[in-house]
Amino acid sequence: MSSELTGDAPIDDVVIIGTGFIGLPLALTLAEQGVQVYGVDIDENMVDAINNASLNLEGAEFQSRIESETVQENLEASTEPTEGDAFVISVPTPLQEPSKSPDLSYVEAAVESILPYLSGGELINIESTIPPLTCEDHIVPILEEAGFEPGVDVQLTHSPERILPGNVFEEIVTNDRVIGGIDEASARRAAKIYEPFLEGEIYFTDLLSAELCKLMENTFRDVNVALANEFALIGEQMDVDMHQVIELANNHPRVDILKPGIGVGGHCLPIDPWFLNEVDPEHTNLITTARRINDKMPDVTAKKVRRAVADYENPKIVALGAAYKPNTYDQRNSPAQDVVDSLSLDGYDIHHYDRHVDGIGYDDLQSLIEDERPDVLIQLVPHDDTVRELDAIQDWLADRDVELFRFGESRTTSR
């Protein structure tokens, strides 16, 4: 084992544990730069798809990248780890329900899986989003119990991802990186993972600060979304179009209120604020209140739909939008799906479509309406193409007595 680890040691082989939404783009991007990458995943289908260059993922960019000759030469997938200079942990950290406590079993299992492949001098970099003190209280003890002292025998860092689904390959290159290390040498060496492709800045800090940084970024966004949603609820109670009032308020040079919506989805915003609550419940009152406001918005939306169709007898409803946000195929924690599920449980005849999501897509909206013949059409997710389609056919819908309700825009209904 090494007793003098530095930040200058080369990183030629990178082992990425977890080839999902975050690990796979990193693997492809590194392989494109000529770095030898080993992708590890418990999903045998994903492993086969990577090795066979046959990804069944939305977006041609993934497929075109994995088919490139350079990637084929430098990326290899397996269900078991292998030796390498650096190990990147990129596995999920879901919430346990109903406690809202973080489930660190995936991260811990990933770290334990690489222990047989450590001989000393390797870098372990945690990319998974984790609660504060996870590295100190969970990762360090696992390594020490196996006989590796972080900072002496192996290096340990945390560099949380900042990738926006739908734009992953641009953001992985252009976004700044925060790297927290158990010591400065670890942090400096971790930068070598990203330097082959990174155009953004790298900021070095300690492990705890890096853990907090990512959580604070997403909590900031979640709290501001909750404020907009609460404004919308006030406006509904007072029978005023709060979208217009928000636009007026945003004319102030120091005000930038977000748009209200039907809830908050994705992997980060509905989860990360609870990680702060886990370590300090006494001082996260605002954070948890905002989280609960956003969590209830799908129910609020479903109630609006129920009121809208109250005069219909057994109405047939077509819902547009299943992704968690506009212009992406990502359905993780989608509030739109929650709305549809709630209405379905009530017995409503509701048919769900999203042009961006495999299995429920459609080619032409007018043809879809002609086939389904709904009484009510609801837009749950304002994808740009959906908004344009609905703008173009509003009169056509009215001629066919199809009532249209639009969520996620300044206009909520039109006829």
Number of C-alpha atoms within 10 A of each C-alpha: 15 13 12 11 20 19 17 12 16 12 18 14 18 24 25 28 30 25 25 15 17 21 22 21 19 26 27 25 22 22 24 23 13 15 22 20 27 25 28 26 23 13 14 13 13 22 20 16 15 24 18 14 18 14 20 14 11 15 13 10 12 19 16 11 18 26 17 14 10 16 23 18 14 19 23 20 24 19 17 13 21 19 17 21 17 27 28 27 26 28 26 20 21 19 17 11 9 6 9 15 17 18 16 20 13 17 25 16 12 23 21 14 14 19 16 11 13 22 14 19 22 24 29 24 26 27 24 23 28 26 25 21 15 18 21 12 10 14 19 17 15 18 19 12 9 13 13 21 19 24 22 18 22 23 28 30 31 31 28 23 21 20 18 16 17 16 11 18 17 12 18 23 19 15 17 16 22 24 28 28 28 20 19 19 19 29 28 21 24 29 21 18 23 18 14 15 16 19 16 15 12 16 15 19 19 18 23 18 17 24 26 19 16 20 23 14 15 18 25 13 14 25 21 18 24 26 19 20 23 17 19 21 17 14 15 12 9 10 9 13 15 21 22 12 13 20 15 11 14 14 10 9 7 8 11 13 16 17 20 25 24 26 29 25 22 18 20 21 22 21 24 26 26 24 22 21 18 16 14 12 13 8 11 16 12 9 19 19 13 21 24 12 18 28 18 14 23 23 17 16 22 19 14 13 17 15 10 15 17 11 9 11 8 12 15 17 24 23 22 25 31 30 28 24 27 19 19 20 21 21 18 15 19 23 30 28 21 19 23 25 17 17 19 13 9 10 10 17 14 17 16 17 20 21 22 21 17 13 9 14 15 14 8 10 16 14 11 14 16 10 9 13 16 21 20 21 22 19 25 28 28 21 21 10 13 19 14 11 14 20 11 11 13 15 14 12 19 13 11 13 14 19 20 20 19 19 17 19 16 16 12 14 14 13 12
